[in-house]
């Protein structure tokens, strides 16, 4: 049983202003792999370092991750999985539309594999 992996592909950036460094990109989950409770290793810090973003301790600000295929109803998100980047563990957690994390050894759902998942990460510039 192989654990799930992700590939982070930069789309735009990194961009630098006087206070922050930012990076936008796409998250691709490997197909037919299993989820491990707690999250899938992301490799965001390694990607940022390879792009000359200083990721020294204390400089990470946030990373938003969202699926482009989320279906909105008048009351709640339905049909779309939710994503959370957990720092400093450097993992991406996947939650069902109801807010429950995927279970250990669960296959990554087709709805996640077929979604276009994007991220926007921000670091404080010292």
N, C-alpha and C positions, 0 to 999 in steps of 0.2 A: 504494500500500500504506500504509494508516494504522496507526500504532503504537498499541498498547493504551493505554487510559487507565483511571483508577480514580476512583470517587467515595467519599469517606469521610463517613459519616452518623453523627453522635453519637447514641448510644442513652441513655447515662447520664453525667451530669457536664457540666462538670468538677466534681470534688470536691476539696476542699482539706483537709488536716490540718496539723498543726504542722510536718511534714517534707516532704510531697510534694503534688503536684497530679496527679490521675489522670483519665483519660478512657476510656470504653468506647464502642465503635461498630461499625458494619458497613462492610465493604469491598465495593464492587460494581465488577466489571470490565466494561468495555464489550464488547459482543458483536462477533464477526467481525472482530477486530483482531489485529494481530501483536505478538508478544513481542519485546523487544529484550534480548539478553544483557546482564546487569548489573542489570536490573530495570526496573519500570514506575514512572514518577514518581508519588509518593504524595501530596504536598501536606500532610503531617501538621503540619509547622511552621506553615504558613499557617493551617490549621484551628485549631490551638491558639492562635495569636495572635489570631484572630478571636473566640475564646472567653475572652479575657483571661488566658490562661496565659502566663506570662513564659518565653520560650524562649531567653533569653540563652545565650551560649556556655558550655558546661560544665554546664548544668543538666539535659540530657536523661539519663535513667536507663535506660529500656528500653521496647520495644514488642513485645508478643507478638501474633502473628497465627496464627489457626487456622481450619480448615474444620470446620464442624459435621457434615458428611456423611462424615467419616472412618470407615472400617470397620476395626475392630480384630479381629485373629486372636490366637491364643494366643502367637504368636512375633513379630509385627511389624505395623506399619500397612500395610494393603493397600487399594488402591482410592482412597485419599485423597491429594491433592496436598499438599505441605508449603510453607509460606510463611515468609519471613524479611524483616524490616524492616532495611534497611541505613542506619545513621546514620554520617556526616553527609550522605551522598548523597541521603537522603530518597527512597528507592526501595523497592519491594516486589519481592523475588525469588520466583520460583515454581520448585519442584523436583518432579520426578516422585516417585512412592512409593518408588522405588529410591534417591533422593537426588541425581539428576542435574538440573542446572538446565536449563530449557527452552532450546532453541537459538534463535539469532538468526533472525528472520523466521518463526518457527513460529506458527501460529494458536493463540490461547488455547484450550486443550481445553474441550470441553463440560462435562466433570466439574468444571472450575473455574468456568465461567460459571453452572452450575446449583447450585453449592454455596452455602451460607450462610457467608460468611467474616467473622469477627469480629476485633476488635483491642482491646487494652488497653494504653494508653501511660501512662508515669509520668515525671514531671519532679521534680527536687529543688527545694524551695523554699528560697531564700536569705533 
